[in-house]
């Protein structure tokens, strides 16, 4: 069986873009932290199914909960970086972005005593206009990125981008590999089956068939992602429009069961381990970053 990447964006429920948009008008926007309990549930699920994963941790989460981050590393999962304060890359100037990823990487490495080589942008926010970020990530010591979601979406997505691991920066000295979120190619369209709200919403049979197609027919590893809060059925539910409520909470009550079924059917590991054994497509032109 091909090893697939199981990845987790370690953030609070109130970091989610839909939640923030829905609660913007509230008089009080102070919400309790619930990430530790959600992560406890997820780590136990991974242990039960003898699966490993890559955890993209926010710098502010690492500083607030260092014992949690040390536990992730101690259980032989990979610890990677999700930025420092969950600010979209497209909302930052290049110097601000560099400072953000540098601080988060430094603080996480100090906590776990290991090198951090992977990065994922909040809300997949590295688009064609932010291709400069690839060079900066490579210069700051990152070896791979997983911020590309090759689908049509109202907030992010590059549907014409490559679907599998490929290099996005290589100047002969520093190199950066991109590992996109998983999709299934059906009738010329990339189907968004790689996790998040799509996993919570879509029938499990469709997810299973799509991942099998990628593994067996295309012989490629699949990138799956989720957030700890997607397992948290007791998270706060402040007033919000039905559209926002649906998008944020749909399928939360079924997430743990669907994840368990997925882990029973497919082999999962860390991004770092997969990239060691799987060939990566080289860029057409060295010394440049891909803007697709």
PLY file of the C-alpha trace (Angstrom):
ply
format ascii 1.0
element vertex 292
property float x
property float y
property float z
element edge 291
property int vertex1
property int vertex2
end_header
0.00 0.00 0.00
1.17 3.51 -0.79
1.78 5.64 2.29
-0.46 8.71 2.43
0.09 11.90 4.41
-2.22 12.56 7.34
-1.79 16.18 8.41
-3.33 18.29 11.15
-3.49 22.09 11.33
-3.09 22.58 15.08
-5.23 25.63 15.82
-8.27 26.62 17.85
-11.83 26.57 16.50
-11.84 30.38 16.68
-8.91 30.56 14.24
-11.09 29.15 11.45
-11.83 31.72 8.74
-15.57 30.97 8.69
-15.83 31.24 12.48
-13.98 34.57 12.48
-16.13 35.94 9.68
-19.34 34.79 11.38
-18.49 36.30 14.78
-16.97 39.57 13.58
-19.97 41.60 14.71
-20.26 40.15 18.21
-19.73 42.53 21.13
-17.60 39.97 22.97
-15.23 37.78 20.98
-13.42 36.10 23.86
-13.53 32.31 23.45
-12.10 29.53 25.59
-9.18 27.39 24.47
-10.21 23.82 23.61
-7.29 22.60 21.49
-5.70 20.35 24.13
-8.81 18.21 24.64
-9.39 17.94 20.88
-5.79 16.92 20.32
-6.03 14.31 23.07
-8.91 12.68 21.20
-7.05 12.81 17.89
-3.77 11.44 19.22
-5.58 8.51 20.83
-7.30 7.79 17.51
-3.95 7.75 15.71
-2.44 5.48 18.35
-5.37 3.06 18.11
-4.87 2.72 14.36
-1.05 2.72 14.51
-0.91 5.73 12.23
1.55 8.61 12.18
0.94 12.15 10.99
2.38 15.61 10.48
1.11 18.34 12.78
1.34 21.92 11.47
1.45 23.84 14.75
0.82 27.56 15.20
3.60 29.39 17.02
1.12 30.89 19.47
-0.33 27.44 20.20
3.16 26.05 20.82
3.98 28.84 23.28
0.65 28.45 25.09
0.75 24.62 25.22
4.38 23.43 25.03
3.58 20.11 26.73
1.13 19.29 23.93
3.75 19.95 21.25
6.34 17.87 23.10
3.79 15.04 23.32
3.21 15.13 19.56
6.95 14.83 18.92
7.35 12.24 21.69
4.79 9.97 20.02
6.93 10.00 16.85
4.70 12.26 14.81
6.24 15.04 12.75
5.94 18.60 14.06
5.77 21.25 11.34
4.80 24.94 11.24
1.45 26.65 10.54
2.82 30.17 10.91
2.93 32.16 14.12
-0.44 33.94 14.57
-2.69 32.46 11.85
-2.51 35.48 9.57
-3.05 34.85 5.85
0.11 35.26 3.78
-1.76 37.53 1.37
-2.35 39.94 4.29
1.36 40.22 5.11
4.21 42.14 3.54
7.23 39.99 2.65
9.25 41.20 5.66
6.28 40.49 7.96
5.93 37.00 6.54
9.61 36.26 7.03
9.44 37.41 10.65
6.30 35.31 11.22
7.69 32.02 9.89
11.10 32.63 11.48
9.66 33.22 14.95
7.29 30.25 14.79
10.02 27.90 13.57
12.46 29.06 16.25
9.96 28.73 19.11
8.68 25.30 18.04
12.21 23.97 17.59
13.19 25.20 21.06
10.22 23.34 22.57
10.76 19.98 20.84
14.53 20.05 20.33
14.12 19.01 16.70
14.39 20.72 13.34
11.14 21.92 11.75
11.23 21.52 7.96
7.56 21.79 6.88
5.15 24.72 6.54
1.48 25.23 5.72
0.00 28.69 5.30
-3.17 29.59 7.20
-6.18 29.11 4.91
-3.93 27.89 2.05
-3.12 31.56 1.48
-0.10 31.31 -0.80
-1.53 32.14 -4.21
0.13 33.24 -7.48
0.55 36.73 -6.03
2.48 35.34 -3.06
4.91 33.10 -4.97
7.73 35.13 -3.39
6.98 33.23 -0.17
8.53 30.03 -1.54
12.00 31.53 -1.75
11.69 32.95 1.76
10.59 29.62 3.18
13.59 27.91 1.61
15.92 30.60 2.90
14.51 30.20 6.42
15.30 26.49 6.45
12.01 24.94 5.40
12.26 22.03 2.99
8.64 21.57 1.98
5.36 23.48 1.85
1.76 22.21 1.81
-0.25 25.36 1.12
-1.58 24.50 -2.32
-5.14 23.26 -2.76
-5.70 22.68 -6.50
-9.46 23.27 -6.56
-12.04 25.98 -7.27
-13.00 27.69 -4.01
-14.48 31.01 -2.94
-11.49 31.88 -0.69
-8.49 29.97 -2.05
-7.46 27.40 -4.63
-5.46 27.03 -7.83
-7.31 24.46 -9.93
-4.71 24.39 -12.72
-1.74 23.74 -10.43
0.01 20.34 -10.19
-1.77 17.83 -7.98
1.20 15.87 -6.65
4.57 16.62 -4.97
6.76 18.89 -7.04
9.51 21.44 -6.53
8.44 25.09 -6.43
11.84 26.60 -5.69
15.36 25.50 -6.58
18.27 27.88 -7.12
20.97 25.27 -6.73
21.50 26.17 -3.09
18.06 26.14 -1.48
15.15 23.97 -2.57
11.48 23.76 -1.61
9.01 20.97 -2.39
5.26 21.54 -2.60
2.92 18.73 -1.49
-0.64 19.78 -2.50
-3.85 18.81 -0.72
-5.30 15.66 -2.23
-7.85 15.69 -5.03
-9.39 13.12 -7.36
-9.47 13.95 -11.07
-12.98 13.25 -12.42
-14.17 14.35 -15.87
-11.43 16.95 -16.09
-12.21 18.50 -12.70
-10.32 18.20 -9.40
-12.69 16.83 -6.78
-11.98 18.27 -3.28
-11.79 15.10 -1.19
-8.62 15.91 0.77
-10.15 16.84 4.11
-11.57 19.79 6.01
-15.19 20.70 5.43
-15.34 18.61 2.27
-14.53 15.45 4.23
-17.20 16.29 6.80
-19.81 16.99 4.11
-19.20 14.40 1.38
-20.23 10.73 1.56
-17.47 8.49 2.87
-17.80 6.19 -0.14
-16.82 9.05 -2.45
-13.74 9.84 -0.35
-12.71 6.17 -0.31
-13.10 5.73 -4.05
-11.21 8.94 -4.81
-8.26 8.05 -2.59
-8.08 4.53 -4.01
-8.04 6.01 -7.51
-5.08 8.23 -6.60
-3.17 5.40 -4.90
-3.89 2.56 -7.34
-4.44 4.15 -10.73
-2.19 7.20 -10.45
0.25 5.52 -8.02
0.64 8.71 -6.00
0.52 9.52 -2.27
-2.55 11.38 -1.05
-2.42 14.48 1.17
-5.21 14.55 3.77
-5.76 17.33 6.30
-8.00 18.17 9.25
-8.24 20.46 12.30
-8.56 19.31 15.92
-11.74 21.37 16.37
-13.46 19.29 13.69
-13.75 16.50 16.29
-15.01 18.83 19.04
-18.78 18.43 19.29
-18.91 20.63 22.40
-17.25 23.72 20.96
-19.11 27.04 21.44
-21.88 27.88 19.01
-22.35 31.66 19.08
-25.04 33.33 16.98
-24.21 33.33 13.27
-25.94 33.11 9.91
-27.14 29.70 8.73
-24.53 29.71 5.93
-21.65 30.19 8.33
-23.11 27.76 10.85
-23.49 25.07 8.20
-19.97 25.46 6.82
-18.27 25.43 10.21
-20.27 22.74 12.04
-21.49 20.38 9.30
-20.42 16.79 10.00
-18.54 17.54 13.23
-20.56 14.88 15.03
-19.51 12.27 12.45
-15.85 13.29 12.03
-14.28 10.87 14.53
-16.12 7.89 13.08
-15.24 8.77 9.49
-11.59 9.28 10.44
-11.47 5.88 12.13
-12.86 4.24 8.98
-10.32 6.08 6.83
-7.38 4.99 9.00
-8.58 1.39 8.89
-8.55 1.38 5.08
-5.46 3.39 4.16
-1.84 3.60 5.26
-0.84 6.95 6.73
2.49 8.49 7.68
4.34 11.78 7.94
5.07 14.15 5.10
8.78 13.97 5.88
8.86 10.19 5.49
6.79 10.19 2.30
9.03 12.74 0.59
12.08 10.60 1.40
10.77 7.67 -0.60
8.60 9.26 -3.28
10.00 10.97 -6.40
9.32 14.70 -6.67
8.72 16.46 -10.00
11.47 18.97 -10.80
10.68 22.54 -11.94
11.02 23.51 -15.58
13.30 26.43 -14.70
15.67 26.35 -11.73
16.14 29.47 -9.65
12.52 30.59 -9.96
9.37 29.96 -7.99
6.19 28.60 -9.50
3.22 30.94 -9.67
1.09 28.52 -11.73
0 1
1 2
2 3
3 4
4 5
5 6
6 7
7 8
8 9
9 10
10 11
11 12
12 13
13 14
14 15
15 16
16 17
17 18
18 19
19 20
20 21
21 22
22 23
23 24
24 25
25 26
26 27
27 28
28 29
29 30
30 31
31 32
32 33
33 34
34 35
35 36
36 37
37 38
38 39
39 40
40 41
41 42
42 43
43 44
44 45
45 46
46 47
47 48
48 49
49 50
50 51
51 52
52 53
53 54
54 55
55 56
56 57
57 58
58 59
59 60
60 61
61 62
62 63
63 64
64 65
65 66
66 67
67 68
68 69
69 70
70 71
71 72
72 73
73 74
74 75
75 76
76 77
77 78
78 79
79 80
80 81
81 82
82 83
83 84
84 85
85 86
86 87
87 88
88 89
89 90
90 91
91 92
92 93
93 94
94 95
95 96
96 97
97 98
98 99
99 100
100 101
101 102
102 103
103 104
104 105
105 106
106 107
107 108
108 109
109 110
110 111
111 112
112 113
113 114
114 115
115 116
116 117
117 118
118 119
119 120
120 121
121 122
122 123
123 124
124 125
125 126
126 127
127 128
128 129
129 130
130 131
131 132
132 133
133 134
134 135
135 136
136 137
137 138
138 139
139 140
140 141
141 142
142 143
143 144
144 145
145 146
146 147
147 148
148 149
149 150
150 151
151 152
152 153
153 154
154 155
155 156
156 157
157 158
158 159
159 160
160 161
161 162
162 163
163 164
164 165
165 166
166 167
167 168
168 169
169 170
170 171
171 172
172 173
173 174
174 175
175 176
176 177
177 178
178 179
179 180
180 181
181 182
182 183
183 184
184 185
185 186
186 187
187 188
188 189
189 190
190 191
191 192
192 193
193 194
194 195
195 196
196 197
197 198
198 199
199 200
200 201
201 202
202 203
203 204
204 205
205 206
206 207
207 208
208 209
209 210
210 211
211 212
212 213
213 214
214 215
215 216
216 217
217 218
218 219
219 220
220 221
221 222
222 223
223 224
224 225
225 226
226 227
227 228
228 229
229 230
230 231
231 232
232 233
233 234
234 235
235 236
236 237
237 238
238 239
239 240
240 241
241 242
242 243
243 244
244 245
245 246
246 247
247 248
248 249
249 250
250 251
251 252
252 253
253 254
254 255
255 256
256 257
257 258
258 259
259 260
260 261
261 262
262 263
263 264
264 265
265 266
266 267
267 268
268 269
269 270
270 271
271 272
272 273
273 274
274 275
275 276
276 277
277 278
278 279
279 280
280 281
281 282
282 283
283 284
284 285
285 286
286 287
287 288
288 289
289 290
290 291
